[in-house]
């Protein structure tokens, strides 16, 4: 019981009363989780608006729009939109919502804790993330505007300052500082998650009884702990190059916009790529792993069957996490790499197909012969599986250096990572939101509007990203502003028009979701029960919404695995984890 | 009431309710921070190795006397401060508040001495014309990694001294526990350990002979 005395997680049983302590600088993990989700919700709409502007240009490159000065977008504006879209979506949405948002809210409850291990650190972590977001958004408003270097911010162009382009001055500096701050926030979050999961589990909650959501939050936190430290170092070195005049990433003899660079030499842009992708590849799994957890959780709950191969699932989660650190080189096949290294990275990358296939197989095994309920939460979980498979398969193409030579830096890559890292992860979040909304707010999201939202989004994202594969196969480079100047790209223009129209319809569907969110928050069907879905994990054993200290001072004891559905001999088709064996009703 | 299998699960250290590592959350949290910070320093040291391998004109500017003797003295001072930190942790575990605070002050003095000597070393290099962007001996990368990495390490020492000051004050007034002193010690030893990688890589591998 060492932990419970020292951990701090059980130190505060009195709910704060003032508005500021309750809703702004709250140390309650539930409030912080919702704060993170609000931050992500704001960011996702900003990111989506940026992508809408890009699609407007790509679909109709010569049309005049009054929102742009002179009616036309400039190439620099396009690149700035692209950079900020990527950055905001990756860091402020995909990294925050599934892990820091839902994880913060539900990890402590699912393991039976009253709060995170370090509640104050948790609060600091959120507000640091907020500062990071504000610093990044400030980049739009400084002279020169937002950076144009893409979310990967490759040097030397990102290291040279304003001479490399309008956004590469103050905007890029703010971008790097914002990212460095984000590294700090992620570090605080990650060590809090790991400590909480190891130390604050309630009695009986063995590792083998953890819900798969907790496993994915745990492994994601480990990835964050290891990956963001390296990104922090990379950010510091890039800042030194820009501010102190060092040349970590800048080679000698560069000529930039007709100017010979004489004051930098000896550095290597490849070094940035190594450091960045050592972070960047695990980051992909930081985005997708929590979605896998939610999908596993929901597929089991709504097909009333235990997760097929629980141990294999845990192994696959850990395997994906481990392999994520061994494959960064596959982002650098054409950056100048020994073919032998490329071969090793290629084999290791394709090895990730094994745990991924185990997971997919087990999801299908879970569904097989189950009593499936097709509600919105389940639909989004199924959508996740679909997108994970279609987005993941193209990864096997890109993992091969010979094919990547042709496909790299093209729309095939854009299609691949949007499907798997972007949309699949977002479907995991939607699934989680439809599932947990009644627990968080005491009301259900509207199912009718939700199904409309699901089908429009599901068909919409496929309509956007499937054609992009063909653009890529036809040789369309990514990050191109002007698609009209080259003959073969002109012929692909109708595909761009189709994608843009699909994108606008999909964005419209998100407005439907936004309406549903606020409508249901205030006027949705009330959820008076503790366990409306007849689910098994601990969050369904407490009121909706939960009280300040989650279990009202009474620590539950866990007797069962997380997915005891349709157990032979039991009267109900589910056995909650905390139900003492003698209380389980016999059929 | 319930079956034997369930009982066995409840008794295991990994079954929740007790810390499986038999240590408090703060200590575990500090270990995790150290893991992450290790990755940050690893990235910096890999940057050093990468720069050194890709620049054939890497200078070896440190003569045995005075540079190596001086930096060895710095190393000894920093290692001695780890010893005083161990004494502080031991005293805290005996509940000897007065000695704990004194040993922690000694540790802070060691850290500050190290920083003073290190800054002297920096200014000596400045006088010789070496800065973060230029140096008279070879590739400018040398100054970049030297000042970059030692600067990062010195920042950690400075944070460590402030951290020690806060914990020593709090522990002296009875606000902090012996475990807080121990956690503080973990950080301090980590900063020393980082130096034990920086010193051979940056100084001893650049000896002028």
Interface residues (C-beta under 8 A of the other chain):
Chain A: X1 X2 X3 X5 X6 X7 X8 X9 X111 X112 X117 X118 X121 X187 X190 X191 X192 X194 X195 X196 X198 X199 X200 X201 X202 X203 X204 X205 X206 X207 X208 X209 X225 X226 X227 X228 X229 X230 X232 X233 X234 X236 X237 X240 X244 X245 X246 X247 X248 X263 X265 X266 X267 X268 X271 X274 X275 X278 X557 X558 X559 X580 X581 X582
Chain B: X1 X2 X3 X6 X9 X10 X12 X14 X15 X16 X17 X18 X19 X20 X21 X22 X23 X24 X25 X26 X28 X29 X32 X33 X35 X36 X37 X38 X39 X40 X41 X42 X43 X44 X46 X47 X50 X51 X54 X55 X132 X133 X139 X140 X141 X143 X144 X145 X148 X152 X177 X179
